[in-house]
Amino acid sequence: MSYGSEVGAAVPSVGARNEWIYNVLLTVFVVLLCLLLGELALRQWFPLDTVVLQADSRYLYKFIPNSRQLIRPVTASGAPTVLITVNSQGRRGELLEKDQKHRVMVYGDSFIAALNTPLKQTFVSQLEQLLTAKFPQPVHVINAGVPGYGPDQESLVMEDEIDSIRPNVIVFALYSGNDFGDLVRDKLFQLDERQRLIPNHPVLDPSLVQGFEKAYRQQPTFQIIRRAKNLLGTLRFAEHPPAAQDAYLKSSRELLEAWLVQCQKEYANYVLEYDNQVHNLFEDAYDVDISTAPQSDSARYKVALMERMIERIQGIAAKRSIPLIFLIIPSPIDVLDQWDMSIDANRFPEYRRSTLTGTLERIVRDRNFYYLNLFEPFRTHQAENLFYHGLDDHWNATGERLAATLMVDYISRNEALRSALTQ
């Protein structure tokens, strides 16, 4: 064989080089396509570390329209992983359509938003299913719940949208566990010297504003990169686990004492010191001052503020001749004999399980407002199966089903409410 022929054999032909380039480009294209499809799938069904709430000048904060978040339970025993989708109208659930004739609006906090519960198992969805089965025409139930909201924020939202939505019936949920305190923490309303409700115009603590902005900015640009970082963090944790720490859960007594101090400080901060900044939006203390020291200054003020707030809420609906039902939801602390914490009768001799729900019932009953108090039904229906356990006091899908069933029964037995949903 000649020298020239040996050199020629070692040099790839033009066709071979083109085939190699083609294969490389095809491989790169397939990889990029897989990454793109994977990214889209993650954003659609498994969005990690995204946010669904933003600061708001009127409501303090609200849902971000068209946002998504994957809720992974870390404190609730038995809670599933739930994909939360907020629609373009800023609510969880289906869009409100103009041709929907029979509408029920449900306002409330995290019990109604129910971010720990799959959409079809929430109180709102189960109420819609049961009402539609009960009445001759479909009934559309709209979820206007926002986690952490108090009756004050909910009243503002209802006031702003009621004329455009024109619901046939309104269900207004009151969570007895912390809704009294929300009125003091939010600082949206106050009582004047004649105990009349007057609007206030608070400002968010700069740290809260920065918290919303930082969470929004730090959302992952690419979900795949977020997964890679999480994987690396898991590997580092396996190689160098942190030193064992003492249990961070306080005893029931210590937690209740801390809540009592918080309730007293919140009252002093707003009512006595006239602080107009909102410092706390989500760390809601159980209203232990009302349930264990009902004659304390903080308890009396919060009850008086709630009375005026409930009158305001009812007035908004009554002005439009729309029937409104107050749904009184108990705290598992009160309704369960054995929960993750209990109240020591020796330390708190004035404590009564029904004080919080009973106070709300007295307010609405004395004014002849429609209401459904869930305290007794929940207490007599294996209440331990109606709530999540762990560091979570929300009802689960079973509790939401029972509440929806009781609400349908209540509506069915009331002629005015039945007529509102059939006319």
Residue, then its C-alpha position, 0 to 999 in steps of 0.5 A: m500500500s502506498y504512503g498516500s493511500e494510508v493518509g487518505a484512509a485516516v482522514p474522514s470523508v466529507g459525508a462522515r463529518n456531515e453525519w457526525i455533525y448531524n448526530v450531534l445537533l440531533t442529540v442537542f435538539v432532543v436534549l433541549l426538547c426534553l428539558l423544555l417539555g420537562e420544565l413545562a410539565l414541572r411548571q404546570w403540575f409540580p411548581l416548587d417554591t412559587v408564590v400565590l399571594q401579593a401585598d395589596s393596599r386595600y386588603l393588605y394582601k390577596f391572591i395573585p391571578n393565574s398563579r400556581q403552587l404545590i403545597r407539600p404538607v410538612t406540619a399536617s398529619g394525613a394531609p395530601t400534596v395539593l396543587i393550588t391553582v388561582n384562576s384569572q379572577g383571583r380565586r381558587g376553583e372554576l371561573l365564574e361565568k356570566d350565564q351561571k344563574h344560581r350562585v352561592m358565594v363563600y367567604g372565609d379564611s384558610f378553612i374555605a380556601a382549604l389549601n391542604t385539601p384537593l379542590k374537589q374535596t373542599f367544603v366549597s366544592q362539596l357544597e356545590q355537589l350537594l346543592t346541585a343534587k338537591f335543587p332542580q337547577p345547577v347551583h354554582v358555589i364560588n370559593a372566595g376564601v383566602p388563607g389568613y384573612g379575617p372577617d374585616q378583609e373578607s367584608l371589604v372583598m364582599e363589598d367590592e364585588i357583590d354588585s357585579i357578582r350578585p350571588n343568590v346566597i352568601v355563606f360567610a365563614l367565621y373561624s372561632g379560633n382566631d377571627f376575633g384576633d384578626l380584627v385587632r392584628d389587621k387594624l382595618f377597623q376600630l371602635d370610636e368612643r361610642q363603640r361604633l365601627i369606623p374604618n382605619h387605614p393601616v400600613l404594612d410593616p416594611s418587613l412584610v412588604q419586603g417579604f412579599e417582594k423577596a418571595y416573588r423575586q426568588q421564585p425559581t426561573f427554571q423548575i429543573i434548576r430548582r430540582a437540581k439544587n434540592l437534590l444537591g441539598t439532600l446529598r449534602f444533608a446525607e453526608h453531613p447531617p445537622a446536630a440533633q436539636d431539642a424538640y421545638l414543640k412547646s408544651s400545651r401550657e407554654l404555647l397557651e401562655a405565649w398566645l395569651v401574652q400575644c393577644q394582650k400585646e396585640y390589643a395594647n399595640y393597637v388600642l392603647e398605643y395607637d400603632n397603625q402598622v400591621h406587623n403580623l399577617f399569618e401567625d394567628a394566635y388562638d383567641v385564648d384571652i376570650s376563651t379563658a379570660p372573657q372579662s379581660d380588656s383585650a377580650r371585651y374589646k375584641v368581642a365588641l369589635m366582632e359585634r360591629m363587624i358582623e353587623r357591617i357584613q350583614g348590612i352589606a348583604a341586606k342592602r341588596s336583599i341577599p340572604l347571608i348565612f354565618l357559618i361558625i367553625p370551631s377550633p379543634i382545641d375546643v371541640l376535641d377531648q384529646w387533640d395535640m394540645s389541651i387546656d389546663a382547667n386548673r390554670f384557666p378555671e374560666y375556660r369553657r369549650s363553647t365560649l368562642t363559638g358560643t360568643l359568635e352564636r350569641i352575636v348572630r342569634d340576638r340579631n336574628f341573622y341566619y347562622l349554622n354553628l358547627f360546634e355541637p355537630f362536630r363534637t358529636h361526630q367523631a371529631e378527631n376524624l374531622f381535623y388534620h393533626g400535627l401542627d395544623d388545626h384545619w379541618n380535613a376533607t371529612g370535616e368539610r364534607l360534614a360541614a357541607t352536608l349540614m349547610v345543605d340541610y340548613i338551607s333546605r329547611n329554610e323557605a327563604l333560602r330555598s327560594a333564593l336558590t330556585q327563583 
